[in-house]
Amino acid sequence: MSAVADLIGLANSDRIESSSAWEWRMAIYVDVSSAVHAKAGIGRYAGSLAQALILRDPERFALFYNRTGSSLPPEGLESVPART
């Protein structure tokens, strides 16, 4: 797999067969940087949105955030796959 495909999540995608043709089920990354670095306002919103999306389709979504030495994913999302 190419570096570009890996970057956009194709490495984590699943090839599924539909009734008419093959489809790619690409991972969708939710940017939760504001939830990781700011715990108020937009940060809480981003964390809540990510939780709601992941609860709806756990195999489809993953997290993306800028990791620093002490940054952790939002509470409740620690087990979700992430790119940092």
C-alpha positions as CSV (number, residue, x, y, z in Angstrom):
1,M,0.0,0.0,0.0
2,S,1.3,3.5,-0.8
3,A,2.2,6.1,1.8
4,V,-0.7,8.3,0.5
5,A,-3.2,5.4,0.8
6,D,-1.9,4.7,4.4
7,L,-2.2,8.4,5.2
8,I,-5.8,8.7,4.1
9,G,-6.9,5.5,5.9
10,L,-7.0,3.0,3.0
11,A,-4.7,0.7,5.0
12,N,-7.5,0.5,7.6
13,S,-10.3,0.1,5.1
14,D,-12.3,-3.0,4.4
15,R,-13.3,-4.2,1.0
16,I,-16.9,-5.3,1.2
17,E,-19.1,-6.9,-1.5
18,S,-22.4,-5.2,-2.2
19,S,-25.2,-6.6,-4.3
20,S,-23.9,-4.9,-7.5
21,A,-20.1,-4.4,-7.1
22,W,-17.2,-4.3,-4.7
23,E,-17.0,-1.2,-2.5
24,W,-14.3,0.2,-0.3
25,R,-15.3,1.0,3.3
26,M,-12.8,3.7,4.2
27,A,-12.0,4.6,7.8
28,I,-13.2,8.1,8.6
29,Y,-10.9,10.1,10.9
30,V,-12.5,12.6,13.3
31,D,-10.2,15.4,14.4
32,V,-10.4,15.6,18.1
33,S,-7.5,17.9,18.7
34,S,-9.6,20.5,20.4
35,A,-11.0,17.8,22.8
36,V,-7.4,16.6,23.6
37,H,-5.9,20.1,24.2
38,A,-8.9,22.1,25.5
39,K,-11.4,20.7,27.8
40,A,-14.1,23.4,27.5
41,G,-16.4,24.7,24.8
42,I,-15.5,23.4,21.4
43,G,-13.3,20.7,23.0
44,R,-16.3,19.2,24.8
45,Y,-18.3,19.5,21.6
46,A,-15.7,17.7,19.5
47,G,-15.4,14.9,22.1
48,S,-19.1,14.4,22.3
49,L,-19.5,14.4,18.5
50,A,-16.7,11.8,18.2
51,Q,-18.4,9.6,20.8
52,A,-21.7,9.8,19.1
53,L,-20.3,9.0,15.7
54,I,-18.2,6.1,17.0
55,L,-21.2,4.6,19.0
56,R,-23.2,4.7,15.8
57,D,-20.6,2.8,13.7
58,P,-17.6,1.7,15.8
59,E,-15.8,0.0,12.9
60,R,-16.0,3.0,10.6
61,F,-14.5,5.9,12.7
62,A,-11.1,6.5,14.1
63,L,-9.5,9.5,15.9
64,F,-6.9,12.0,14.7
65,Y,-5.1,14.6,17.0
66,N,-1.8,16.3,17.5
67,R,-0.1,14.4,20.3
68,T,2.2,16.1,22.7
69,G,3.9,14.6,25.7
70,S,0.9,14.6,28.0
71,S,-2.0,14.5,25.6
72,L,-4.6,11.8,25.9
73,P,-7.7,11.0,23.9
74,P,-11.0,12.2,25.3
75,E,-12.4,10.2,28.2
76,G,-14.3,7.3,26.9
77,L,-12.4,7.1,23.6
78,E,-9.2,5.6,24.8
79,S,-9.7,2.3,23.0
80,V,-10.6,3.9,19.6
81,P,-7.9,3.6,17.0
82,A,-6.1,6.9,16.5
83,R,-3.5,8.6,14.4
84,T,-1.4,11.3,16.0
